[in-house]
Amino acid sequence: MIIGGAVNRRKPSLEIFMAGLKVLGVKASETVFVGDSLTDDVQGPQNVGMTTILIKKRPLPEDTKIQPDAIIEHLNELPKLLAALK
């Protein structure tokens, strides 16, 4: 777990995602980030090269330019989607 205060940054700042990659010892291109916020959990990770999955809890704004790589409505959909992404 990376705490924003520990790296003095908050999502969607690149530094917090880079810190997570460093701790895990993985490349951004090998990583899938799952979250429920377009700005914090999609735009931020995409800016460092991660694949993103949005958990859709509300309708997406029609005017958004932020597009996740995939959208799910429930976490139980995640294993099947991850298998398909391989």
PyMOL Python script that loads the backbone (N, CA, C, O; Angstrom):
from pymol import cmd

cmd.read_pdbstr("""\
ATOM      1  N   MET A   1       0.849  -1.166   0.000  1.00  0.00           N
ATOM      2  CA  MET A   1       0.000   0.000   0.000  1.00  0.00           C
ATOM      3  C   MET A   1       0.898   1.232   0.000  1.00  0.00           C
ATOM      4  O   MET A   1       1.875   1.320   0.743  1.00  0.00           O
ATOM      5  N   ILE A   2       0.535   2.168  -0.849  1.00  0.00           N
ATOM      6  CA  ILE A   2       1.257   3.437  -0.899  1.00  0.00           C
ATOM      7  C   ILE A   2       0.327   4.515  -0.341  1.00  0.00           C
ATOM      8  O   ILE A   2      -0.799   4.678  -0.810  1.00  0.00           O
ATOM      9  N   ILE A   3       0.798   5.229   0.642  1.00  0.00           N
ATOM     10  CA  ILE A   3       0.032   6.311   1.252  1.00  0.00           C
ATOM     11  C   ILE A   3       0.511   7.618   0.627  1.00  0.00           C
ATOM     12  O   ILE A   3       1.711   7.893   0.589  1.00  0.00           O
ATOM     13  N   GLY A   4      -0.434   8.419   0.137  1.00  0.00           N
ATOM     14  CA  GLY A   4      -0.077   9.669  -0.521  1.00  0.00           C
ATOM     15  C   GLY A   4       0.832  10.547   0.315  1.00  0.00           C
ATOM     16  O   GLY A   4       1.758  11.161  -0.216  1.00  0.00           O
ATOM     17  N   GLY A   5       0.584  10.616   1.610  1.00  0.00           N
ATOM     18  CA  GLY A   5       1.406  11.450   2.484  1.00  0.00           C
ATOM     19  C   GLY A   5       2.851  10.987   2.563  1.00  0.00           C
ATOM     20  O   GLY A   5       3.754  11.790   2.796  1.00  0.00           O
ATOM     21  N   ALA A   6       3.070   9.685   2.370  1.00  0.00           N
ATOM     22  CA  ALA A   6       4.431   9.146   2.442  1.00  0.00           C
ATOM     23  C   ALA A   6       5.287   9.618   1.272  1.00  0.00           C
ATOM     24  O   ALA A   6       6.505   9.740   1.403  1.00  0.00           O
ATOM     25  N   VAL A   7       4.663   9.881   0.137  1.00  0.00           N
ATOM     26  CA  VAL A   7       5.404  10.381  -1.024  1.00  0.00           C
ATOM     27  C   VAL A   7       5.070  11.844  -1.298  1.00  0.00           C
ATOM     28  O   VAL A   7       5.495  12.419  -2.300  1.00  0.00           O
ATOM     29  N   ASN A   8       4.299  12.433  -0.386  1.00  0.00           N
ATOM     30  CA  ASN A   8       3.907  13.840  -0.469  1.00  0.00           C
ATOM     31  C   ASN A   8       3.168  14.166  -1.763  1.00  0.00           C
ATOM     32  O   ASN A   8       3.320  15.254  -2.319  1.00  0.00           O
ATOM     33  N   ARG A   9       2.372  13.219  -2.233  1.00  0.00           N
ATOM     34  CA  ARG A   9       1.568  13.389  -3.446  1.00  0.00           C
ATOM     35  C   ARG A   9       0.250  12.656  -3.277  1.00  0.00           C
ATOM     36  O   ARG A   9       0.135  11.736  -2.467  1.00  0.00           O
ATOM     37  N   ARG A  10      -0.740  13.073  -4.048  1.00  0.00           N
ATOM     38  CA  ARG A  10      -2.043  12.404  -4.053  1.00  0.00           C
ATOM     39  C   ARG A  10      -2.377  11.993  -5.481  1.00  0.00           C
ATOM     40  O   ARG A  10      -1.845  12.554  -6.439  1.00  0.00           O
ATOM     41  N   LYS A  11      -3.257  11.017  -5.614  1.00  0.00           N
ATOM     42  CA  LYS A  11      -3.729  10.661  -6.953  1.00  0.00           C
ATOM     43  C   LYS A  11      -4.417  11.887  -7.543  1.00  0.00           C
ATOM     44  O   LYS A  11      -5.125  12.583  -6.815  1.00  0.00           O
ATOM     45  N   PRO A  12      -4.246  12.170  -8.777  1.00  0.00           N
ATOM     46  CA  PRO A  12      -3.664  11.403  -9.869  1.00  0.00           C
ATOM     47  C   PRO A  12      -2.197  11.719 -10.166  1.00  0.00           C
ATOM     48  O   PRO A  12      -1.737  11.452 -11.276  1.00  0.00           O
ATOM     49  N   SER A  13      -1.463  12.268  -9.227  1.00  0.00           N
ATOM     50  CA  SER A  13      -0.060  12.621  -9.432  1.00  0.00           C
ATOM     51  C   SER A  13       0.763  11.407  -9.870  1.00  0.00           C
ATOM     52  O   SER A  13       0.601  10.310  -9.337  1.00  0.00           O
ATOM     53  N   LEU A  14       1.632  11.618 -10.834  1.00  0.00           N
ATOM     54  CA  LEU A  14       2.473  10.533 -11.347  1.00  0.00           C
ATOM     55  C   LEU A  14       3.334   9.895 -10.263  1.00  0.00           C
ATOM     56  O   LEU A  14       3.557   8.684 -10.270  1.00  0.00           O
ATOM     57  N   GLU A  15       3.812  10.709  -9.338  1.00  0.00           N
ATOM     58  CA  GLU A  15       4.753  10.217  -8.330  1.00  0.00           C
ATOM     59  C   GLU A  15       4.172   9.092  -7.466  1.00  0.00           C
ATOM     60  O   GLU A  15       4.888   8.160  -7.099  1.00  0.00           O
ATOM     61  N   ILE A  16       2.914   9.172  -7.151  1.00  0.00           N
ATOM     62  CA  ILE A  16       2.329   8.135  -6.298  1.00  0.00           C
ATOM     63  C   ILE A  16       2.244   6.802  -7.036  1.00  0.00           C
ATOM     64  O   ILE A  16       2.457   5.745  -6.441  1.00  0.00           O
ATOM     65  N   PHE A  17       1.938   6.850  -8.316  1.00  0.00           N
ATOM     66  CA  PHE A  17       1.877   5.617  -9.099  1.00  0.00           C
ATOM     67  C   PHE A  17       3.279   5.056  -9.351  1.00  0.00           C
ATOM     68  O   PHE A  17       3.488   3.843  -9.315  1.00  0.00           O
ATOM     69  N   MET A  18       4.227   5.946  -9.603  1.00  0.00           N
ATOM     70  CA  MET A  18       5.609   5.503  -9.796  1.00  0.00           C
ATOM     71  C   MET A  18       6.150   4.862  -8.523  1.00  0.00           C
ATOM     72  O   MET A  18       6.881   3.874  -8.592  1.00  0.00           O
ATOM     73  N   ALA A  19       5.800   5.411  -7.365  1.00  0.00           N
ATOM     74  CA  ALA A  19       6.236   4.826  -6.095  1.00  0.00           C
ATOM     75  C   ALA A  19       5.662   3.412  -5.938  1.00  0.00           C
ATOM     76  O   ALA A  19       6.361   2.505  -5.488  1.00  0.00           O
ATOM     77  N   GLY A  20       4.404   3.231  -6.307  1.00  0.00           N
ATOM     78  CA  GLY A  20       3.793   1.901  -6.229  1.00  0.00           C
ATOM     79  C   GLY A  20       4.482   0.905  -7.143  1.00  0.00           C
ATOM     80  O   GLY A  20       4.727  -0.235  -6.748  1.00  0.00           O
ATOM     81  N   LEU A  21       4.794   1.322  -8.351  1.00  0.00           N
ATOM     82  CA  LEU A  21       5.501   0.439  -9.290  1.00  0.00           C
ATOM     83  C   LEU A  21       6.865   0.048  -8.747  1.00  0.00           C
ATOM     84  O   LEU A  21       7.285  -1.103  -8.860  1.00  0.00           O
ATOM     85  N   LYS A  22       7.551   1.018  -8.158  1.00  0.00           N
ATOM     86  CA  LYS A  22       8.879   0.742  -7.607  1.00  0.00           C
ATOM     87  C   LYS A  22       8.804  -0.266  -6.464  1.00  0.00           C
ATOM     88  O   LYS A  22       9.600  -1.203  -6.406  1.00  0.00           O
ATOM     89  N   VAL A  23       7.850  -0.072  -5.559  1.00  0.00           N
ATOM     90  CA  VAL A  23       7.691  -0.991  -4.430  1.00  0.00           C
ATOM     91  C   VAL A  23       7.376  -2.407  -4.916  1.00  0.00           C
ATOM     92  O   VAL A  23       7.891  -3.386  -4.376  1.00  0.00           O
ATOM     93  N   LEU A  24       6.532  -2.503  -5.934  1.00  0.00           N
ATOM     94  CA  LEU A  24       6.153  -3.821  -6.462  1.00  0.00           C
ATOM     95  C   LEU A  24       7.218  -4.416  -7.373  1.00  0.00           C
ATOM     96  O   LEU A  24       7.227  -5.622  -7.618  1.00  0.00           O
ATOM     97  N   GLY A  25       8.112  -3.575  -7.874  1.00  0.00           N
ATOM     98  CA  GLY A  25       9.153  -4.057  -8.770  1.00  0.00           C
ATOM     99  C   GLY A  25       8.617  -4.481 -10.129  1.00  0.00           C
ATOM    100  O   GLY A  25       9.082  -5.459 -10.715  1.00  0.00           O
ATOM    101  N   VAL A  26       7.624  -3.729 -10.629  1.00  0.00           N
ATOM    102  CA  VAL A  26       7.027  -4.049 -11.924  1.00  0.00           C
ATOM    103  C   VAL A  26       7.043  -2.820 -12.824  1.00  0.00           C
ATOM    104  O   VAL A  26       7.186  -1.689 -12.361  1.00  0.00           O
ATOM    105  N   LYS A  27       6.894  -3.072 -14.121  1.00  0.00           N
ATOM    106  CA  LYS A  27       6.794  -1.993 -15.090  1.00  0.00           C
ATOM    107  C   LYS A  27       5.333  -1.577 -15.208  1.00  0.00           C
ATOM    108  O   LYS A  27       4.430  -2.380 -14.973  1.00  0.00           O
ATOM    109  N   ALA A  28       5.109  -0.328 -15.571  1.00  0.00           N
ATOM    110  CA  ALA A  28       3.739   0.158 -15.764  1.00  0.00           C
ATOM    111  C   ALA A  28       3.008  -0.671 -16.810  1.00  0.00           C
ATOM    112  O   ALA A  28       1.818  -0.948 -16.661  1.00  0.00           O
ATOM    113  N   SER A  29       3.705  -1.067 -17.856  1.00  0.00           N
ATOM    114  CA  SER A  29       3.083  -1.848 -18.934  1.00  0.00           C
ATOM    115  C   SER A  29       2.659  -3.243 -18.485  1.00  0.00           C
ATOM    116  O   SER A  29       1.896  -3.910 -19.184  1.00  0.00           O
ATOM    117  N   GLU A  30       3.140  -3.689 -17.337  1.00  0.00           N
ATOM    118  CA  GLU A  30       2.782  -5.004 -16.793  1.00  0.00           C
ATOM    119  C   GLU A  30       1.683  -4.913 -15.745  1.00  0.00           C
ATOM    120  O   GLU A  30       1.324  -5.914 -15.124  1.00  0.00           O
ATOM    121  N   THR A  31       1.147  -3.705 -15.549  1.00  0.00           N
ATOM    122  CA  THR A  31       0.273  -3.436 -14.414  1.00  0.00           C
ATOM    123  C   THR A  31      -1.125  -3.044 -14.850  1.00  0.00           C
ATOM    124  O   THR A  31      -1.311  -2.333 -15.837  1.00  0.00           O
ATOM    125  N   VAL A  32      -2.108  -3.521 -14.093  1.00  0.00           N
ATOM    126  CA  VAL A  32      -3.500  -3.109 -14.286  1.00  0.00           C
ATOM    127  C   VAL A  32      -3.943  -2.412 -13.010  1.00  0.00           C
ATOM    128  O   VAL A  32      -3.816  -2.959 -11.915  1.00  0.00           O
ATOM    129  N   PHE A  33      -4.465  -1.201 -13.161  1.00  0.00           N
ATOM    130  CA  PHE A  33      -4.951  -0.440 -12.019  1.00  0.00           C
ATOM    131  C   PHE A  33      -6.476  -0.433 -12.061  1.00  0.00           C
ATOM    132  O   PHE A  33      -7.073  -0.104 -13.086  1.00  0.00           O
ATOM    133  N   VAL A  34      -7.093  -0.793 -10.956  1.00  0.00           N
ATOM    134  CA  VAL A  34      -8.551  -0.872 -10.860  1.00  0.00           C
ATOM    135  C   VAL A  34      -9.031   0.151  -9.847  1.00  0.00           C
ATOM    136  O   VAL A  34      -8.510   0.226  -8.734  1.00  0.00           O
ATOM    137  N   GLY A  35     -10.020   0.937 -10.232  1.00  0.00           N
ATOM    138  CA  GLY A  35     -10.565   1.924  -9.310  1.00  0.00           C
ATOM    139  C   GLY A  35     -11.893   2.462  -9.795  1.00  0.00           C
ATOM    140  O   GLY A  35     -12.399   2.052 -10.840  1.00  0.00           O
ATOM    141  N   ASP A  36     -12.460   3.392  -9.025  1.00  0.00           N
ATOM    142  CA  ASP A  36     -13.796   3.884  -9.351  1.00  0.00           C
ATOM    143  C   ASP A  36     -13.849   5.379  -9.672  1.00  0.00           C
ATOM    144  O   ASP A  36     -14.936   5.953  -9.745  1.00  0.00           O
ATOM    145  N   SER A  37     -12.703   6.011  -9.862  1.00  0.00           N
ATOM    146  CA  SER A  37     -12.666   7.436 -10.178  1.00  0.00           C
ATOM    147  C   SER A  37     -11.977   7.651 -11.521  1.00  0.00           C
ATOM    148  O   SER A  37     -10.850   7.205 -11.732  1.00  0.00           O
ATOM    149  N   LEU A  38     -12.676   8.346 -12.432  1.00  0.00           N
ATOM    150  CA  LEU A  38     -12.064   8.613 -13.736  1.00  0.00           C
ATOM    151  C   LEU A  38     -10.760   9.387 -13.601  1.00  0.00           C
ATOM    152  O   LEU A  38      -9.764   9.031 -14.230  1.00  0.00           O
ATOM    153  N   THR A  39     -10.754  10.419 -12.806  1.00  0.00           N
ATOM    154  CA  THR A  39      -9.561  11.250 -12.687  1.00  0.00           C
ATOM    155  C   THR A  39      -8.455  10.551 -11.905  1.00  0.00           C
ATOM    156  O   THR A  39      -7.327  10.446 -12.387  1.00  0.00           O
ATOM    157  N   ASP A  40      -8.767  10.078 -10.715  1.00  0.00           N
ATOM    158  CA  ASP A  40      -7.743   9.504  -9.843  1.00  0.00           C
ATOM    159  C   ASP A  40      -7.295   8.108 -10.269  1.00  0.00           C
ATOM    160  O   ASP A  40      -6.109   7.785 -10.189  1.00  0.00           O
ATOM    161  N   ASP A  41      -8.228   7.289 -10.717  1.00  0.00           N
ATOM    162  CA  ASP A  41      -7.943   5.868 -10.935  1.00  0.00           C
ATOM    163  C   ASP A  41      -7.843   5.469 -12.402  1.00  0.00           C
ATOM    164  O   ASP A  41      -7.537   4.317 -12.708  1.00  0.00           O
ATOM    165  N   VAL A  42      -8.092   6.395 -13.302  1.00  0.00           N
ATOM    166  CA  VAL A  42      -7.934   6.113 -14.732  1.00  0.00           C
ATOM    167  C   VAL A  42      -6.888   7.053 -15.326  1.00  0.00           C
ATOM    168  O   VAL A  42      -5.877   6.600 -15.862  1.00  0.00           O
ATOM    169  N   GLN A  43      -7.127   8.343 -15.233  1.00  0.00           N
ATOM    170  CA  GLN A  43      -6.204   9.301 -15.833  1.00  0.00           C
ATOM    171  C   GLN A  43      -4.802   9.204 -15.232  1.00  0.00           C
ATOM    172  O   GLN A  43      -3.814   9.183 -15.966  1.00  0.00           O
ATOM    173  N   GLY A  44      -4.713   9.145 -13.916  1.00  0.00           N
ATOM    174  CA  GLY A  44      -3.405   9.060 -13.259  1.00  0.00           C
ATOM    175  C   GLY A  44      -2.598   7.850 -13.693  1.00  0.00           C
ATOM    176  O   GLY A  44      -1.471   8.013 -14.161  1.00  0.00           O
ATOM    177  N   PRO A  45      -3.135   6.635 -13.556  1.00  0.00           N
ATOM    178  CA  PRO A  45      -2.369   5.454 -13.961  1.00  0.00           C
ATOM    179  C   PRO A  45      -2.074   5.409 -15.464  1.00  0.00           C
ATOM    180  O   PRO A  45      -1.012   4.940 -15.872  1.00  0.00           O
ATOM    181  N   GLN A  46      -3.003   5.890 -16.282  1.00  0.00           N
ATOM    182  CA  GLN A  46      -2.738   5.904 -17.726  1.00  0.00           C
ATOM    183  C   GLN A  46      -1.576   6.826 -18.053  1.00  0.00           C
ATOM    184  O   GLN A  46      -0.825   6.569 -18.994  1.00  0.00           O
ATOM    185  N   ASN A  47      -1.422   7.889 -17.293  1.00  0.00           N
ATOM    186  CA  ASN A  47      -0.324   8.831 -17.539  1.00  0.00           C
ATOM    187  C   ASN A  47       1.045   8.197 -17.318  1.00  0.00           C
ATOM    188  O   ASN A  47       2.041   8.700 -17.837  1.00  0.00           O
ATOM    189  N   VAL A  48       1.115   7.103 -16.558  1.00  0.00           N
ATOM    190  CA  VAL A  48       2.396   6.402 -16.382  1.00  0.00           C
ATOM    191  C   VAL A  48       2.456   5.123 -17.207  1.00  0.00           C
ATOM    192  O   VAL A  48       3.455   4.406 -17.155  1.00  0.00           O
ATOM    193  N   GLY A  49       1.405   4.826 -17.967  1.00  0.00           N
ATOM    194  CA  GLY A  49       1.436   3.677 -18.866  1.00  0.00           C
ATOM    195  C   GLY A  49       0.751   2.423 -18.373  1.00  0.00           C
ATOM    196  O   GLY A  49       0.933   1.354 -18.956  1.00  0.00           O
ATOM    197  N   MET A  50      -0.037   2.526 -17.308  1.00  0.00           N
ATOM    198  CA  MET A  50      -0.762   1.354 -16.798  1.00  0.00           C
ATOM    199  C   MET A  50      -2.059   1.143 -17.577  1.00  0.00           C
ATOM    200  O   MET A  50      -2.652   2.094 -18.088  1.00  0.00           O
ATOM    201  N   THR A  51      -2.486  -0.103 -17.660  1.00  0.00           N
ATOM    202  CA  THR A  51      -3.824  -0.433 -18.139  1.00  0.00           C
ATOM    203  C   THR A  51      -4.795  -0.104 -17.015  1.00  0.00           C
ATOM    204  O   THR A  51      -4.479  -0.314 -15.844  1.00  0.00           O
ATOM    205  N   THR A  52      -5.970   0.409 -17.357  1.00  0.00           N
ATOM    206  CA  THR A  52      -6.917   0.810 -16.319  1.00  0.00           C
ATOM    207  C   THR A  52      -8.271   0.137 -16.499  1.00  0.00           C
ATOM    208  O   THR A  52      -8.758  -0.050 -17.614  1.00  0.00           O
ATOM    209  N   ILE A  53      -8.854  -0.217 -15.371  1.00  0.00           N
ATOM    210  CA  ILE A  53     -10.205  -0.765 -15.331  1.00  0.00           C
ATOM    211  C   ILE A  53     -11.003   0.089 -14.367  1.00  0.00           C
ATOM    212  O   ILE A  53     -10.626   0.262 -13.208  1.00  0.00           O
ATOM    213  N   LEU A  54     -12.113   0.620 -14.862  1.00  0.00           N
ATOM    214  CA  LEU A  54     -12.985   1.449 -14.045  1.00  0.00           C
ATOM    215  C   LEU A  54     -14.132   0.611 -13.499  1.00  0.00           C
ATOM    216  O   LEU A  54     -14.805  -0.099 -14.247  1.00  0.00           O
ATOM    217  N   ILE A  55     -14.348   0.698 -12.198  1.00  0.00           N
ATOM    218  CA  ILE A  55     -15.543   0.119 -11.591  1.00  0.00           C
ATOM    219  C   ILE A  55     -16.606   1.207 -11.686  1.00  0.00           C
ATOM    220  O   ILE A  55     -16.537   2.213 -10.980  1.00  0.00           O
ATOM    221  N   LYS A  56     -17.574   1.005 -12.547  1.00  0.00           N
ATOM    222  CA  LYS A  56     -18.581   2.036 -12.823  1.00  0.00           C
ATOM    223  C   LYS A  56     -19.646   2.036 -11.739  1.00  0.00           C
ATOM    224  O   LYS A  56     -20.425   1.092 -11.607  1.00  0.00           O
ATOM    225  N   LYS A  57     -19.662   3.106 -10.974  1.00  0.00           N
ATOM    226  CA  LYS A  57     -20.639   3.249  -9.896  1.00  0.00           C
ATOM    227  C   LYS A  57     -21.712   4.267 -10.249  1.00  0.00           C
ATOM    228  O   LYS A  57     -22.753   4.332  -9.595  1.00  0.00           O
ATOM    229  N   ARG A  58     -21.461   5.054 -11.274  1.00  0.00           N
ATOM    230  CA  ARG A  58     -22.409   6.066 -11.728  1.00  0.00           C
ATOM    231  C   ARG A  58     -22.200   6.235 -13.230  1.00  0.00           C
ATOM    232  O   ARG A  58     -21.158   5.839 -13.752  1.00  0.00           O
ATOM    233  N   PRO A  59     -23.170   6.814 -13.930  1.00  0.00           N
ATOM    234  CA  PRO A  59     -22.989   7.037 -15.371  1.00  0.00           C
ATOM    235  C   PRO A  59     -21.762   7.907 -15.641  1.00  0.00           C
ATOM    236  O   PRO A  59     -21.470   8.832 -14.884  1.00  0.00           O
ATOM    237  N   LEU A  60     -21.054   7.603 -16.717  1.00  0.00           N
ATOM    238  CA  LEU A  60     -19.898   8.406 -17.090  1.00  0.00           C
ATOM    239  C   LEU A  60     -20.366   9.726 -17.692  1.00  0.00           C
ATOM    240  O   LEU A  60     -21.362   9.755 -18.415  1.00  0.00           O
ATOM    241  N   PRO A  61     -19.666  10.811 -17.405  1.00  0.00           N
ATOM    242  CA  PRO A  61     -20.020  12.085 -18.024  1.00  0.00           C
ATOM    243  C   PRO A  61     -19.872  11.985 -19.541  1.00  0.00           C
ATOM    244  O   PRO A  61     -18.898  11.423 -20.043  1.00  0.00           O
ATOM    245  N   GLU A  62     -20.833  12.528 -20.256  1.00  0.00           N
ATOM    246  CA  GLU A  62     -20.798  12.441 -21.719  1.00  0.00           C
ATOM    247  C   GLU A  62     -19.642  13.214 -22.324  1.00  0.00           C
ATOM    248  O   GLU A  62     -19.165  12.864 -23.404  1.00  0.00           O
ATOM    249  N   ASP A  63     -19.187  14.252 -21.655  1.00  0.00           N
ATOM    250  CA  ASP A  63     -18.143  15.110 -22.205  1.00  0.00           C
ATOM    251  C   ASP A  63     -16.730  14.720 -21.774  1.00  0.00           C
ATOM    252  O   ASP A  63     -15.785  15.466 -22.033  1.00  0.00           O
ATOM    253  N   THR A  64     -16.568  13.578 -21.131  1.00  0.00           N
ATOM    254  CA  THR A  64     -15.241  13.215 -20.632  1.00  0.00           C
ATOM    255  C   THR A  64     -14.330  12.747 -21.767  1.00  0.00           C
ATOM    256  O   THR A  64     -14.757  12.060 -22.695  1.00  0.00           O
ATOM    257  N   LYS A  65     -13.086  13.137 -21.661  1.00  0.00           N
ATOM    258  CA  LYS A  65     -12.067  12.664 -22.597  1.00  0.00           C
ATOM    259  C   LYS A  65     -11.277  11.515 -21.988  1.00  0.00           C
ATOM    260  O   LYS A  65     -10.474  10.873 -22.665  1.00  0.00           O
ATOM    261  N   ILE A  66     -11.508  11.263 -20.719  1.00  0.00           N
ATOM    262  CA  ILE A  66     -10.813  10.186 -20.013  1.00  0.00           C
ATOM    263  C   ILE A  66     -11.546   8.879 -20.287  1.00  0.00           C
ATOM    264  O   ILE A  66     -12.730   8.748 -19.977  1.00  0.00           O
ATOM    265  N   GLN A  67     -10.846   7.924 -20.862  1.00  0.00           N
ATOM    266  CA  GLN A  67     -11.457   6.646 -21.214  1.00  0.00           C
ATOM    267  C   GLN A  67     -10.655   5.500 -20.611  1.00  0.00           C
ATOM    268  O   GLN A  67      -9.480   5.336 -20.939  1.00  0.00           O
ATOM    269  N   PRO A  68     -11.261   4.708 -19.740  1.00  0.00           N
ATOM    270  CA  PRO A  68     -10.562   3.538 -19.202  1.00  0.00           C
ATOM    271  C   PRO A  68     -10.380   2.487 -20.291  1.00  0.00           C
ATOM    272  O   PRO A  68     -11.060   2.515 -21.316  1.00  0.00           O
ATOM    273  N   ASP A  69      -9.466   1.571 -20.060  1.00  0.00           N
ATOM    274  CA  ASP A  69      -9.258   0.477 -21.006  1.00  0.00           C
ATOM    275  C   ASP A  69     -10.403  -0.523 -20.954  1.00  0.00           C
ATOM    276  O   ASP A  69     -10.693  -1.197 -21.943  1.00  0.00           O
ATOM    277  N   ALA A  70     -11.048  -0.617 -19.807  1.00  0.00           N
ATOM    278  CA  ALA A  70     -12.200  -1.506 -19.639  1.00  0.00           C
ATOM    279  C   ALA A  70     -13.067  -0.959 -18.502  1.00  0.00           C
ATOM    280  O   ALA A  70     -12.601  -0.206 -17.648  1.00  0.00           O
ATOM    281  N   ILE A  71     -14.331  -1.356 -18.519  1.00  0.00           N
ATOM    282  CA  ILE A  71     -15.279  -0.944 -17.481  1.00  0.00           C
ATOM    283  C   ILE A  71     -15.987  -2.176 -16.947  1.00  0.00           C
ATOM    284  O   ILE A  71     -16.443  -3.026 -17.712  1.00  0.00           O
ATOM    285  N   ILE A  72     -16.074  -2.264 -15.632  1.00  0.00           N
ATOM    286  CA  ILE A  72     -16.853  -3.313 -14.983  1.00  0.00           C
ATOM    287  C   ILE A  72     -17.817  -2.642 -14.015  1.00  0.00           C
ATOM    288  O   ILE A  72     -17.637  -1.482 -13.645  1.00  0.00           O
ATOM    289  N   GLU A  73     -18.841  -3.384 -13.610  1.00  0.00           N
ATOM    290  CA  GLU A  73     -19.779  -2.843 -12.629  1.00  0.00           C
ATOM    291  C   GLU A  73     -19.579  -3.460 -11.252  1.00  0.00           C
ATOM    292  O   GLU A  73     -19.952  -2.870 -10.238  1.00  0.00           O
ATOM    293  N   HIS A  74     -18.984  -4.659 -11.222  1.00  0.00           N
ATOM    294  CA  HIS A  74     -18.757  -5.364  -9.953  1.00  0.00           C
ATOM    295  C   HIS A  74     -17.385  -6.037  -9.994  1.00  0.00           C
ATOM    296  O   HIS A  74     -16.921  -6.471 -11.049  1.00  0.00           O
ATOM    297  N   LEU A  75     -16.753  -6.112  -8.837  1.00  0.00           N
ATOM    298  CA  LEU A  75     -15.430  -6.743  -8.762  1.00  0.00           C
ATOM    299  C   LEU A  75     -15.447  -8.204  -9.177  1.00  0.00           C
ATOM    300  O   LEU A  75     -14.423  -8.729  -9.616  1.00  0.00           O
ATOM    301  N   ASN A  76     -16.589  -8.874  -9.049  1.00  0.00           N
ATOM    302  CA  ASN A  76     -16.619 -10.287  -9.438  1.00  0.00           C
ATOM    303  C   ASN A  76     -16.435 -10.470 -10.946  1.00  0.00           C
ATOM    304  O   ASN A  76     -16.233 -11.594 -11.405  1.00  0.00           O
ATOM    305  N   GLU A  77     -16.502  -9.390 -11.720  1.00  0.00           N
ATOM    306  CA  GLU A  77     -16.246  -9.440 -13.157  1.00  0.00           C
ATOM    307  C   GLU A  77     -14.744  -9.392 -13.469  1.00  0.00           C
ATOM    308  O   GLU A  77     -14.328  -9.697 -14.587  1.00  0.00           O
ATOM    309  N   LEU A  78     -13.950  -9.014 -12.491  1.00  0.00           N
ATOM    310  CA  LEU A  78     -12.532  -8.765 -12.718  1.00  0.00           C
ATOM    311  C   LEU A  78     -11.737  -9.987 -13.161  1.00  0.00           C
ATOM    312  O   LEU A  78     -10.973  -9.871 -14.119  1.00  0.00           O
ATOM    313  N   PRO A  79     -11.866 -11.158 -12.525  1.00  0.00           N
ATOM    314  CA  PRO A  79     -11.047 -12.296 -12.966  1.00  0.00           C
ATOM    315  C   PRO A  79     -11.227 -12.656 -14.437  1.00  0.00           C
ATOM    316  O   PRO A  79     -10.244 -12.929 -15.125  1.00  0.00           O
ATOM    317  N   LYS A  80     -12.452 -12.661 -14.925  1.00  0.00           N
ATOM    318  CA  LYS A  80     -12.712 -12.982 -16.320  1.00  0.00           C
ATOM    319  C   LYS A  80     -12.092 -11.937 -17.246  1.00  0.00           C
ATOM    320  O   LYS A  80     -11.507 -12.276 -18.275  1.00  0.00           O
ATOM    321  N   LEU A  81     -12.226 -10.667 -16.874  1.00  0.00           N
ATOM    322  CA  LEU A  81     -11.653  -9.589 -17.683  1.00  0.00           C
ATOM    323  C   LEU A  81     -10.135  -9.672 -17.709  1.00  0.00           C
ATOM    324  O   LEU A  81      -9.526  -9.518 -18.768  1.00  0.00           O
ATOM    325  N   LEU A  82      -9.520  -9.911 -16.569  1.00  0.00           N
ATOM    326  CA  LEU A  82      -8.054 -10.021 -16.524  1.00  0.00           C
ATOM    327  C   LEU A  82      -7.572 -11.189 -17.370  1.00  0.00           C
ATOM    328  O   LEU A  82      -6.543 -11.085 -18.037  1.00  0.00           O
ATOM    329  N   ALA A  83      -8.299 -12.293 -17.351  1.00  0.00           N
ATOM    330  CA  ALA A  83      -7.922 -13.449 -18.182  1.00  0.00           C
ATOM    331  C   ALA A  83      -7.989 -13.075 -19.664  1.00  0.00           C
ATOM    332  O   ALA A  83      -7.151 -13.505 -20.457  1.00  0.00           O
ATOM    333  N   ALA A  84      -8.985 -12.280 -20.029  1.00  0.00           N
ATOM    334  CA  ALA A  84      -9.135 -11.863 -21.419  1.00  0.00           C
ATOM    335  C   ALA A  84      -8.050 -10.880 -21.849  1.00  0.00           C
ATOM    336  O   ALA A  84      -7.708 -10.821 -23.030  1.00  0.00           O
ATOM    337  N   LEU A  85      -7.506 -10.113 -20.913  1.00  0.00           N
ATOM    338  CA  LEU A  85      -6.474  -9.138 -21.225  1.00  0.00           C
ATOM    339  C   LEU A  85      -5.102  -9.759 -21.471  1.00  0.00           C
ATOM    340  O   LEU A  85      -4.217  -9.110 -22.029  1.00  0.00           O
ATOM    341  N   LYS A  86      -4.925 -11.002 -21.061  1.00  0.00           N
ATOM    342  CA  LYS A  86      -3.605 -11.655 -21.198  1.00  0.00           C
ATOM    343  C   LYS A  86      -3.215 -11.844 -22.631  1.00  0.00           C
ATOM    344  O   LYS A  86      -2.141 -12.375 -22.913  1.00  0.00           O
TER     345      LYS A  86
END
""", "prot")
cmd.dss("prot")
cmd.show_as("cartoon", "prot")
cmd.util.cbc("prot")
cmd.orient("prot")
